[in-house]
Amino acid sequence: MTPAVKAAQKAKVSFELLEYQHDSANQAFGLEAVEKLNLPAEQVFKTLVTKLDNYKLVVAIVPVTGMLNLKALAKTCNGKKAVMADKSEVERSTGYVLGGVSPLGQKKALMTVLDSTAEQFDTIYVSGGKRGLEIQLSPQDLIKLTRGRTAAIASE
């Protein structure tokens, strides 16, 4: 059981786990989940860790079909510039490996922003904390568990 699953259980939110066999040659982790679990792509979200103004790590959760708009994220977080965090920083701060980074149960509580498109769905899917594991939950529960907020941070 991953820290993400434990966090959801501890908070007593409604969630469902979906597992699939991850292909180690596939680096498009979110799209692999869409394909293997036959999920609606617009409801599957990827968890990205960024660095704001060269020092503060921020979690951005955006649809797997889109891209993170770094300028919009920086503005949302009252910063000047956001860049993608280094792999080592991501793994050290979250406790997860790339491709299995969940917004839930991270080692360090980071500022979290969920793209506002998530609000149009009753449930969304995010990584369950390892490659090949997705957790389905409501966007509201995700925001509550991460102490996050929503904003328009994705672009096509």
Number of C-alpha atoms within 10 A of each C-alpha: 8 14 18 21 21 13 16 21 12 9 12 10 15 11 16 13 14 14 15 13 12 17 11 8 6 11 12 10 19 25 19 19 26 20 11 13 15 9 14 11 18 17 21 25 25 25 24 20 27 24 20 22 14 13 10 13 23 23 25 26 25 28 27 24 17 15 13 22 17 20 15 19 27 20 14 16 17 11 15 14 16 24 18 16 20 12 11 10 14 21 18 14 15 22 18 22 16 20 20 22 25 30 30 25 22 20 13 11 16 18 16 22 25 28 21 17 17 24 15 10 11 12 18 25 30 28 28 27 27 20 24 21 20 27 22 20 19 18 23 16 17 23 17 13 16 20 13 17 17 19 17 17 24 22 14 9
